[in-house]
Amino acid sequence: MLFFGFEKKDFDTFHIEGLEERMEAIQERIQPKFKMIGDILTNDLSAMIGTEMFLHIARHARRTVNPPKDTWLAIANNKRGYKQHPHFQIGVFDDHVFIWLAFIYELPGKQEIAKKFLKNIKTLKQTIPEDFVVSLDHMKKDAVSMADLNLKTSLERFRDVKKAEFLIGRHIDANDPLLKDGDQFINLAKETFETLIPIYKLAYK
């Protein structure tokens, strides 16, 4: 199957009331697209990083009442899970698609990684383009552009606050025509991940 892009219906999924109803729509509309995107990008990342990477598609299994506000795929170097490892993500909210390199709060070595990033802050600034965005909480929609971000303060928070996170990448508005072109989107995701691989590798150094 070929990935032909995202459509309005995918974003409208997050306006469906009820956990079961929304989950059904996520499974029918979005997860097959994630499988297609994920298979391509997992192979590419494995080649670019030089280690086997594995695809994980969010199941939202712990949810019993509230329907998810977003959904995602994750690519990590661990077959069993991704949350405790630096990982790459692509996901959908009702108004945008995100492409992340994610360091989330479940990461056991988060403090050490933060210290490493602070020590190499100049490299990070040189590696991350100014139009990329950073999020400090994957549960929230908002993100700050690198141009407007105080990187040092954000990394100190990531180091010192237990629930603090650090996600770097791109937001693409739901109305952006690029999202309707599968090839264009895949190429943008590849290019984003390729730009961020030095930071991924730095975390493991």
C-alpha positions as CSV (number, residue, x, y, z in Angstrom):
1,M,0.0,0.0,0.0
2,L,1.1,3.5,-0.8
3,F,0.8,6.5,1.6
4,F,-1.2,9.2,-0.1
5,G,-1.1,11.7,2.7
6,F,-3.4,13.0,5.5
7,E,-6.9,14.3,4.9
8,K,-9.4,16.4,6.8
9,K,-11.2,13.3,8.1
10,D,-8.0,12.2,9.9
11,F,-7.9,15.5,11.9
12,D,-11.7,15.4,12.5
13,T,-11.1,12.1,14.3
14,F,-10.3,14.1,17.4
15,H,-13.7,15.7,17.5
16,I,-15.5,12.4,17.8
17,E,-17.1,12.0,21.2
18,G,-16.6,8.9,23.3
19,L,-13.5,6.7,23.9
20,E,-14.7,3.6,21.9
21,E,-15.9,5.7,19.0
22,R,-12.8,7.8,18.7
23,M,-10.5,4.7,19.1
24,E,-12.4,3.0,16.3
25,A,-11.8,6.0,14.0
26,I,-8.1,6.1,15.0
27,Q,-7.7,2.4,14.2
28,E,-9.6,2.7,10.9
29,R,-8.3,6.1,9.6
30,I,-4.9,6.8,11.1
31,Q,-3.2,3.6,12.1
32,P,-3.0,2.1,8.6
33,K,-1.3,5.3,7.5
34,F,1.1,5.1,10.4
35,K,2.0,1.5,9.4
36,M,2.8,2.7,5.9
37,I,4.8,5.7,7.0
38,G,6.5,3.7,9.8
39,D,7.6,0.8,7.7
40,I,9.4,3.3,5.3
41,L,11.0,5.4,8.0
42,T,12.0,2.5,10.2
43,N,14.1,1.1,7.4
44,D,15.6,4.5,6.6
45,L,16.4,5.2,10.2
46,S,18.0,1.8,10.6
47,A,20.3,2.5,7.6
48,M,21.1,6.1,8.7
49,I,21.8,5.2,12.3
50,G,23.5,1.9,11.6
51,T,21.4,-0.1,14.2
52,E,18.1,-1.9,13.9
53,M,15.1,0.3,14.7
54,F,11.6,-0.9,15.5
55,L,8.2,0.6,14.8
56,H,5.6,1.1,17.6
57,I,2.1,2.4,17.0
58,A,0.4,3.9,20.1
59,R,-2.5,1.6,21.3
60,H,-3.8,3.9,24.1
61,A,-4.5,0.7,26.0
62,R,-4.5,2.3,29.4
63,R,-7.3,4.6,28.6
64,T,-10.7,3.7,30.2
65,V,-12.7,7.0,30.0
66,N,-11.1,10.0,28.2
67,P,-10.5,9.6,24.5
68,P,-7.0,10.4,23.3
69,K,-6.4,14.0,22.0
70,D,-3.7,12.8,19.7
71,T,-2.1,9.6,18.4
72,W,1.4,8.7,17.1
73,L,3.9,6.2,15.9
74,A,7.3,5.9,17.5
75,I,10.5,4.4,16.1
76,A,13.1,3.2,18.7
77,N,16.1,0.9,18.9
78,N,14.2,-1.4,21.3
79,K,11.7,-4.0,20.1
80,R,9.7,-4.1,23.3
81,G,9.0,-0.5,23.9
82,Y,10.0,3.1,23.2
83,K,9.1,5.3,26.1
84,Q,12.3,4.5,28.1
85,H,14.5,5.3,25.1
86,P,15.2,8.3,22.9
87,H,12.9,7.8,19.9
88,F,11.5,9.3,16.8
89,Q,7.8,10.2,16.5
90,I,5.2,11.2,14.0
91,G,1.7,12.0,15.3
92,V,-1.6,13.8,14.8
93,F,-3.5,16.3,16.8
94,D,-6.8,17.8,15.5
95,D,-4.9,20.8,14.1
96,H,-1.4,19.7,13.2
97,V,1.0,16.8,12.5
98,F,4.2,16.6,14.5
99,I,7.6,15.1,13.6
100,W,9.8,14.7,16.7
101,L,13.0,13.4,18.2
102,A,11.6,12.7,21.6
103,F,13.2,12.5,25.1
104,I,10.2,12.0,27.4
105,Y,9.9,11.8,31.2
106,E,10.0,7.9,31.3
107,L,13.6,8.0,30.1
108,P,15.8,6.6,32.9
109,G,19.0,8.4,31.9
110,K,17.2,11.7,31.3
111,Q,19.5,13.7,33.7
112,E,22.7,12.4,32.1
113,I,21.4,13.2,28.6
114,A,20.4,16.7,29.7
115,K,23.9,17.2,31.2
116,K,25.4,16.0,27.9
117,F,23.2,18.4,25.9
118,L,24.1,21.3,28.2
119,K,27.8,20.5,27.8
120,N,27.4,20.4,24.0
121,I,24.9,23.3,23.7
122,K,26.9,25.0,20.9
123,T,26.6,21.8,18.8
124,L,22.8,21.6,19.4
125,K,22.4,25.2,18.4
126,Q,24.4,24.6,15.2
127,T,22.6,21.3,14.4
128,I,19.0,22.4,15.0
129,P,17.6,24.8,12.4
130,E,15.9,27.9,13.7
131,D,12.5,27.0,12.1
132,F,12.4,23.7,14.1
133,V,10.2,23.7,17.2
134,V,10.8,22.4,20.7
135,S,8.2,21.0,23.1
136,L,8.8,20.5,26.8
137,D,5.6,18.4,27.3
138,H,4.3,15.9,24.8
139,M,0.8,16.1,26.2
140,K,0.5,19.7,25.2
141,K,0.0,21.1,21.6
142,D,2.2,24.1,21.9
143,A,5.8,24.3,21.0
144,V,8.4,27.1,20.7
145,S,10.6,27.8,17.6
146,M,14.3,27.3,18.1
147,A,14.7,31.0,17.2
148,D,12.6,32.0,20.2
149,L,13.7,29.3,22.7
150,N,16.0,29.8,25.6
151,L,17.8,26.5,25.0
152,K,19.9,26.5,28.2
153,T,16.9,27.2,30.5
154,S,14.9,24.5,28.7
155,L,17.6,21.9,29.1
156,E,18.1,22.8,32.7
157,R,14.4,22.3,33.3
158,F,14.6,18.9,31.4
159,R,17.5,18.0,33.7
160,D,15.9,19.1,37.0
161,V,12.2,18.6,36.7
162,K,11.1,15.0,36.9
163,K,8.2,15.3,34.5
164,A,10.0,17.7,32.1
165,E,10.6,16.5,28.5
166,F,12.5,17.6,25.5
167,L,11.1,17.1,22.0
168,I,12.6,18.6,18.9
169,G,11.3,18.7,15.4
170,R,8.5,20.2,13.2
171,H,4.8,21.1,13.4
172,I,2.9,21.0,10.2
173,D,-0.5,22.8,10.2
174,A,-3.5,20.6,9.2
175,N,-4.3,22.9,6.3
176,D,-0.8,22.7,4.8
177,P,-1.1,21.2,1.3
178,L,2.1,19.3,1.9
179,L,0.2,16.9,4.1
180,K,-2.0,15.8,1.2
181,D,1.1,14.6,-0.8
182,G,2.4,11.3,0.7
183,D,5.8,11.5,-1.0
184,Q,6.4,15.1,0.0
185,F,5.5,14.3,3.6
186,I,7.7,11.2,3.8
187,N,10.6,13.2,2.3
188,L,10.1,16.0,4.9
189,A,10.0,13.5,7.7
190,K,13.2,11.8,6.5
191,E,14.9,15.1,6.2
192,T,13.8,16.1,9.7
193,F,15.0,12.9,11.2
194,E,18.3,13.0,9.3
195,T,18.9,16.5,10.7
196,L,18.3,15.3,14.2
197,I,20.3,12.1,14.1
198,P,23.5,13.7,15.4
199,I,21.5,14.7,18.6
200,Y,20.1,11.2,18.9
201,K,23.7,9.8,18.6
202,L,25.0,12.4,21.2
203,A,22.4,11.1,23.7
204,Y,23.9,7.6,23.4
205,K,27.6,8.7,23.4
